[in-house]
Amino acid sequence: MTGKGIAIRPQDGRVTAPFDGTVTLVAKSKHAIMLTSSSGIDILIHVGLNSVSLKGKFFDVKVVAGQEVKKGDLLLEFDMDGIQGAGIDLVTPVIVTNTPDYLDVVPVQVKG
């Protein structure tokens, strides 16, 4: 409903910036961050499914709205064991919220 994207199963409790850009929103419940790239792509990174119900518990946000970030900068840390222990699935959607501005969004598998 919010756009095309991918879902990631986190390997560690960290979210880093996928590109240079600006933090446009940090959810009050700390589970989601929106970014705008320097080229205009808007993304939503939403850690876990239904994680808003945790009301910020297990999340430590490292940025604020309006902050400029570089690719690789730490945005958020989260306690994977705590979140899973609360019954929350850690699948993390990464959505391009302005998908209509692009011809298509095509996921590419990167090894590394």
C-alpha positions, -999 to +999 in steps of 0.1 A: +000+000+000+029+024+007+050+014-023+072-013-037+102-026-018+118-056-002+117-074+032+150-082+050+156-106+078+182-088+100+214-106+108+223-081+136+206-054+155+217-025+134+202-003+107+226+017+086+220+043+059+217+027+025+227+059+007+236+096+014+206+116+023+184+131+050+164+116+078+129+128+072+110+109+100+118+089+131+087+072+144+078+081+180+079+044+188+115+043+174+108+012+152+108+030+118+128+056+100+122+074+067+150+088+045+153+108+014+183+102-008+203+130-024+187+119-057+152+121-043+143+085-034+121+082-003+124+050+017+108+037+049+128+012+070+103-005+093+121-029+118+098-059+126+062-066+119+037-049+143+067-036+163+049-003+169+032-022+198+066-023+216+063+015+221+101+020+217+112-007+240+143-025+225+151+003+201+179+029+203+176+056+176+209+073+167+196+101+144+169+128+144+146+141+117+164+166+095+198+151+101+221+145+070+236+110+068+261+092+047+259+057+033+268+033+061+260+057+090+243+040+120+207+050+122+192+026+147+202-003+170+177-028+183+177-058+206+168-087+184+164-112+213+141-088+232+119-081+202+116-118+193+110-126+229+081-102+228+066-123+200+074-099+172+087-111+138+119-093+129+111-092+091+120-057+081+103-041+052+122-014+032+097+004+010+103+030-017+074+053-007+076+074-038+075+044-062+052+062-087+081+086-094+101+057-109+095+034-138+100+004-116+117-008-084+137-040-091+154-058-062+189-070-069+206-097-049+240-085-036+265-109-022+288-097+005 
